[in-house]
Amino acid sequence: MISKKVISLFTFGILLILVGAISKLFNWPQSNVVIAIGLVFEILAVLVFIWNKLKK
């Protein structure tokens, strides 16, 4: 079962990527930073998921 920490990191990463994509449409200068932070949260979620699978 996926832990709440993985779901939380995953959904927050998706939210940041969506906000970054929408802000890119409005030519917001920091949109690339928001997208990059979203991708970092996605990578963290995958790493925590894999770590939990390897621990079992």
C-alpha atoms as an extended CHARMM CRD file, in Angstrom:
* protein
*
        56  EXT
         1         1  MET       CA              0.0000000000        0.0000000000        0.0000000000  PROA      1               0.0000000000
         2         2  ILE       CA              1.2160000000        3.4790000000       -0.8040000000  PROA      2               0.0000000000
         3         3  SER       CA              1.9570000000        5.5330000000        2.2890000000  PROA      3               0.0000000000
         4         4  LYS       CA              0.4000000000        8.9110000000        2.9520000000  PROA      4               0.0000000000
         5         5  LYS       CA              3.8140000000       10.5590000000        2.5970000000  PROA      5               0.0000000000
         6         6  VAL       CA              4.1690000000        9.3170000000       -0.9870000000  PROA      6               0.0000000000
         7         7  ILE       CA              0.6420000000       10.4130000000       -1.8970000000  PROA      7               0.0000000000
         8         8  SER       CA              1.2370000000       13.8180000000       -0.3310000000  PROA      8               0.0000000000
         9         9  LEU       CA              4.5250000000       14.3760000000       -2.1870000000  PROA      9               0.0000000000
        10        10  PHE       CA              3.0020000000       13.1590000000       -5.4380000000  PROA      10              0.0000000000
        11        11  THR       CA             -0.0920000000       15.3690000000       -5.2740000000  PROA      11              0.0000000000
        12        12  PHE       CA              1.8950000000       18.4440000000       -4.2120000000  PROA      12              0.0000000000
        13        13  GLY       CA              4.2930000000       17.8560000000       -7.1080000000  PROA      13              0.0000000000
        14        14  ILE       CA              1.4110000000       17.5550000000       -9.5610000000  PROA      14              0.0000000000
        15        15  LEU       CA             -0.1290000000       20.7430000000       -8.1490000000  PROA      15              0.0000000000
        16        16  LEU       CA              3.1430000000       22.6540000000       -8.5930000000  PROA      16              0.0000000000
        17        17  ILE       CA              3.5620000000       21.3920000000      -12.1530000000  PROA      17              0.0000000000
        18        18  LEU       CA             -0.0070000000       22.4540000000      -13.0060000000  PROA      18              0.0000000000
        19        19  VAL       CA              0.4840000000       25.8920000000      -11.4330000000  PROA      19              0.0000000000
        20        20  GLY       CA              3.7530000000       26.2820000000      -13.3330000000  PROA      20              0.0000000000
        21        21  ALA       CA              2.1340000000       25.3030000000      -16.6180000000  PROA      21              0.0000000000
        22        22  ILE       CA             -0.7420000000       27.7230000000      -16.1170000000  PROA      22              0.0000000000
        23        23  SER       CA              1.6170000000       30.5190000000      -15.0830000000  PROA      23              0.0000000000
        24        24  LYS       CA              3.7030000000       29.8490000000      -18.1910000000  PROA      24              0.0000000000
        25        25  LEU       CA              0.6370000000       30.7620000000      -20.2550000000  PROA      25              0.0000000000
        26        26  PHE       CA              0.5760000000       34.1560000000      -18.5150000000  PROA      26              0.0000000000
        27        27  ASN       CA              4.3450000000       34.6840000000      -19.0400000000  PROA      27              0.0000000000
        28        28  TRP       CA              5.1630000000       34.6620000000      -15.3420000000  PROA      28              0.0000000000
        29        29  PRO       CA              8.9870000000       34.7810000000      -15.0030000000  PROA      29              0.0000000000
        30        30  GLN       CA              9.1680000000       32.2320000000      -12.1470000000  PROA      30              0.0000000000
        31        31  SER       CA              7.0830000000       29.5710000000      -13.8570000000  PROA      31              0.0000000000
        32        32  ASN       CA             10.1380000000       27.4520000000      -14.7270000000  PROA      32              0.0000000000
        33        33  VAL       CA             11.1830000000       27.4370000000      -11.0700000000  PROA      33              0.0000000000
        34        34  VAL       CA              7.7250000000       26.2660000000       -9.9810000000  PROA      34              0.0000000000
        35        35  ILE       CA              7.7680000000       23.4770000000      -12.5780000000  PROA      35              0.0000000000
        36        36  ALA       CA             11.2680000000       22.4250000000      -11.4930000000  PROA      36              0.0000000000
        37        37  ILE       CA             10.2420000000       22.2860000000       -7.8240000000  PROA      37              0.0000000000
        38        38  GLY       CA              7.2190000000       20.2020000000       -8.8300000000  PROA      38              0.0000000000
        39        39  LEU       CA              9.4880000000       17.7650000000      -10.6360000000  PROA      39              0.0000000000
        40        40  VAL       CA             11.7260000000       17.5350000000       -7.5580000000  PROA      40              0.0000000000
        41        41  PHE       CA              8.7000000000       16.5990000000       -5.4500000000  PROA      41              0.0000000000
        42        42  GLU       CA              7.7420000000       13.9640000000       -8.0150000000  PROA      42              0.0000000000
        43        43  ILE       CA             11.2490000000       12.4770000000       -7.8820000000  PROA      43              0.0000000000
        44        44  LEU       CA             11.1320000000       12.4730000000       -4.0820000000  PROA      44              0.0000000000
        45        45  ALA       CA              7.7980000000       10.6480000000       -4.1570000000  PROA      45              0.0000000000
        46        46  VAL       CA              9.2180000000        7.9960000000       -6.4840000000  PROA      46              0.0000000000
        47        47  LEU       CA             12.3280000000        7.5740000000       -4.3210000000  PROA      47              0.0000000000
        48        48  VAL       CA             10.2780000000        7.2140000000       -1.1230000000  PROA      48              0.0000000000
        49        49  PHE       CA              8.0000000000        4.6990000000       -2.8630000000  PROA      49              0.0000000000
        50        50  ILE       CA             10.9690000000        2.6400000000       -4.0820000000  PROA      50              0.0000000000
        51        51  TRP       CA             12.6570000000        2.8550000000       -0.6710000000  PROA      51              0.0000000000
        52        52  ASN       CA              9.5130000000        1.5470000000        1.0300000000  PROA      52              0.0000000000
        53        53  LYS       CA              9.2800000000       -1.3170000000       -1.4660000000  PROA      53              0.0000000000
        54        54  LEU       CA             12.9340000000       -2.2680000000       -0.9330000000  PROA      54              0.0000000000
        55        55  LYS       CA             12.5860000000       -2.1790000000        2.8490000000  PROA      55              0.0000000000
        56        56  LYS       CA              9.8510000000       -4.8440000000        2.6950000000  PROA      56              0.0000000000
